[in-house]
Amino acid sequence: MDVSIAVPLYNEEDSILILHNRLNKVMLELNTAYEIIYVNDGSSDRTGVILDQIATSERNVLAVHFRRNFGQTSAMMAAIQKTKGEIVVTLDGDLQNDPADIPKLIGKIKEDYDVVSGWRKDRKEGIIRRWPSIVANWLVSRVTGVQLHDYGCTLKAYRGDMLRKIRLYGEMHRFIPIYAMQIGASITELTVKHHPRKYGKSKYGIGRIPRVILDIIVLRFLSKAMDRPIQFFGKIGIYAILLAFIFGVLTIYLKIVKDIDFILTPLPLLIALLFLTGMIFVMIGLLGEIQIRTYYEAQKRFPFEIDRTVGMD
C-alpha cells in the first residue's frame, strides 16, 4: 500500500459522500495504490450507516465504529493504527480541508521529509476563531521549538512507519509533529486551501482553550522529563537535599556560635521539609526510569473501544 488516508468523523452525514468522491477522484488521478480509513467517533446521525454502505461497496475502504464518542484524538489514533501505507495523510471530514491539496503534501514527503504540515494561511472563519488560534500556535512553537503556523490543521502527511510508532491521548492529535520531532523526524510546512463549513456544526469552541493550554504544559513537561526522568526529578531532589544540608550547617552554627536554640528558629522544620521533598523527587525519578522501560507497551492500551469494523476483509 502506497498511501493511507485517515479521516475521523463525528456527525458528518451530509459531508461523507462528497468527501469520499473527492478523495477517490484525487487519488485515482495520482495513479497510486491507496486505502481510506474512516473512524466513526460515536456519531448520533446517519454517519455510521453511510460509512458501512461505502465500506461494503469498495474494497479499499475500512469503516471503524466506536461504541461512543471518545473525541478526535482517539478517533485519529484508531485510524492511524489501522493504516498500512508508506505515506499516511490525515484530514477532517467536514469538507473544510481540500483533498486537492493531498498530491502536493505527498510530493513533499517524497522529497525526504517525515512530516508535512498544512497551513491554512487564508482561514475561512471569523476573528473569534482565528485570533485564539494564532496565539496558541505562537505559544506552542515557543514552548516546543517546533516552528509551525497552524498546529490545528488536520491536513497533514506523514511517513507511515514513523507515525504508527506514536501514541496519543487527551487533545494531542494536533501536536503529532512535536512527537515526531522528539523521535528525530524532519518537518516542513505547506500552505493549503481552507473552505467555510457548509454542513453540520463545528465541534470546536472556546471551551477547548483551557484543554489546549493544559496540553501545552504537558508537552513541555514531557519534552524535559520523558526520556530521562531521573535527570529531571533527580536534579530537583538533589537541589532540595543540598539546601537542607546548607540550612543544617547554618542551624549548627547558630547553636554553637550564637547560642540560639533550635526551637527558636524555623530552620529544623525547613530542613526536614526540604530533605523529605528531595528524597521524594529522587524516588519519583527512579520509578520513572523503571516505568519508561515499559512505556511503549503500556501505551498499547488505547483510550477507546472499537465496536466493529466494516470493509477490507
N, C-alpha and C positions, 0 to 999 in steps of 0.2 A: 504494500500500500504506500503510495507516494504522499498523499495529503489527507489529513483528517480534519473535519470541520466540527467544532464543538459548540453547541448552542443551548444555553439554559433558557427555559420558558416558564412563565407563570401568567396564566390568564391572558393568552395572546391568540385567541381563537380566530380573530379577524386578520391576523398578520401571517399566520403559519404558511398557508398555501402560496401567498405572494412571495414570501421569503424563500420558500423551498424552490419555486420555479426560477427565481433569480439566481439562487445558488447553483442549480443544475445548469442553467444557461452559461454562467461564468466558467464553471469547471469543465463543461464539455468543450468550450472554446479553448481551454488550456490543453486539452487532449492529454490528460494525465489520470492515472488511477486515483480515485478518491472515495471517501466514505463520509457520511454525515451522522453525527451522534446528537440526537435531541434528548434533553432531560426535562421531563415534565415535573416541575417542583410543586407537586400537590395542588394543581390548578382546580378551581371550582367550576370552570366553564367547560366548553367542549374541546379544550386543547388536547386532552388525552385521547379522545375519540378520533380527532383529525390525525394526530400523530400515528395512531395504530393503523389507520387507513393508508397512510403514506408508507409506513414501515412494512406492511404486508404486501404492498404492490411493487416495491423497489428493493432490489437485493443489496444495495449499498447503503441502506438507511437502518439505523438502530434507534428505537424509542425506549428510553429508560423512564420508569414511573416511580416517583416517591410516594410513600404512604401518606405523607402530609407535607406541608410547606416547611422546608428546612432552611431556605434562604439561598441567595445566589452563589455564595461561596461553596456550599455543599453541592449545589447543582453543577457548578463548574468542575469541582473536584471529581464528581461521579463521571462527568463527560470525559474528562482528561484520562481517567483510569481505563475507560473503555476504548480509547483510541489506539490505533496500530500504525499510524502514518509516520513517515520520516519527518514530515512537517505537520504541525498542528496549528490550525487557525481558530481563534475564538471570536465570537461576535454575539451581540444581543439579538433577541428575536422580535424586537419591536419596530423594525424597519428603519431605525434611525442610523444604524451603521449601513454602509452601502457595500453589497457583495462585489461590486465592480472594482473595489479597491484591493481585493484579495490578490490578484496577479502581481501587483507591484510589491506587496508585502512578501509574497513567496520569492519573487525575484531578488529582493534584498537579502533574504535568508540564504539564497544560493551564492551571494557574494561573500559568504563565510561569516555571517552573523548568527548568533544563537537566539536573539530576541529582537523582533522588530515591533515597536510600539506605535500604535496610531495616535495622531494628534489632531483633535477636532478643532482646528485653528479658527474656523468660522462656525461656531456653535449656534444652532437654531433654537435658542432658549432665552428666556428673559434674564434680566440682570440679577434678579434674586437668586437664580440658579447658577449663573456664571461666576459672580464675584466670590462667593464662598469657595467655589471650586478652584479658582485661580490662587486664592490664599492658601488653600490646603495643598495644592500641588507645589507651590513655592516652599511651604513648610516641610513637606515630605522630602523634597530634593535637598534642602538644607540639612535635615536631620540624618538622612541616609547616605548622602553623597552621590546618589543616582540622579543625574540631571535630566528629568523628563518634564515636558509641559503639561501632560494630560494622563495622569495615572488612572483616571476614571473611565477612559475609553476602553471598552471591552474588545474592540477590534485590534487584535494583535496576532503575530505569527511567532512560532517557537520551533526549535528543533525538538522533535518528539521524545528522543531518548533522554534529553535533559529535563524536559517538562514533566515527564512521568515520574521523576525522582522527587519532585517537590510535593509536600503535604501542606494543605491549607486548612484554616479554621477561622472562626469569627467572621470578620468582614475583609479577610485578607486577599480575596481574589484580585483586587485592584493592585496589589503590591507584588504580584508574581515576579516582575523584573528585579525587584530587590532581592528576593530569594535566589533568583538566578544569578545575580551578581555575586552573592555570597558563596556560590559554588564555582565561580570563575567564568561566568558567561560573558560574551561580548554583546553589547546592547546598542541599538540605534533607534531612531525615531523618524517617522514619515507622516506628512500631513495627509489626512483622509477627509472624505466628504461626510457631512452630518446633515440629516434631514429632520424636519419637525415631525413630532409624533402625530400620526393620523388616526390610529385606532387604540382603544383601551386607555388606561390611566397609568401615569408614571408611578413606579414603585419606590421612588426616591423622594425624600422630603427633608425638611430642616431637622427632623429628629435623628437623622443619620450622622449629623455633625459630631455630637459627643462620642459616638462609637468610633468614628474615624480618628478623632483625636486620641482616644484611648489606644487604638491600634497603632498609631504612630509611636506612642510611648512604648508599647510592647516591642515594636520593630527596633527602636533604639536600644532597648534593653537586650533583646536577643542578639543584635549585632555585636554587642560588647561581651555578653556572658555565655552565649550558647556553645561556642566552640571550646572554650576552656573555662568552666565555671569557677574552678579553684583560683584562677588568676583574677577574676572579678570579685568574688565574695571573699576569697582568702586575703586579698590585699586590704579590703576594708577591715577584716578581722584583725590582721596584724597591726594596722594603724591604731585600732582601738586598744589592743593589748599593750602596745608601746606607750600610748597615752596613760594607761593605767599604771604602768611601771614608773613613768615620769612623775605622776601625782603621788605615787607611793614613796618615791625618794623625797619629794617635797614634804610629805607628811612626817617622815622620819626626821628630816632636817628641822622642821618646826618643833618637834617634840624634844630633840636633843639640844639644839642651839637656842631656841626661843622659849623652851619650856611651855609649849602650848599643847594641852591635852588633845587627843584625837577627837574626843566627843565635842570639842568646841568648834570644830570645822566640819564642813560637809564633805571633806576630801575622802574619808573612808567609804562613804556611800557611793561617791562618784567613782572611786577605784573599783569597787565591786561591780557597779553597773557597767563600766567600760570593759572590765575583764570578761564578764559573762556575755556581753554583746559580741566581743571579739571572738570568743570561743564558739558562739552560735554561728557567726558568719563563716568561720573556718569549717565547721561541721557541714554547713549548707554547701560550701564549695566542694568538700569531699564527696558528699552524697550526690551532688550534681555531676561530678566526674564519673561516678558509678552509673548514674541514670543515663548519661549521654551515650553510653555504650549500647544501650538498648533503645535509643530514641527512635530510630527509623522503624524498628519492628513495632514499637508501641504505636507509631503513627498510622499503622495499617488498620487500626480500629477507627474507621471513618465515622464522622459525626452525622450520619444519615442512614436511613434504612430504605433499601430499594424494594418496592412492592413486586414489580415484574418488569421484564424487558420484552420487546416485540421487534422481530426483524433480524436479519443477518444470522440465521440459524446455520 
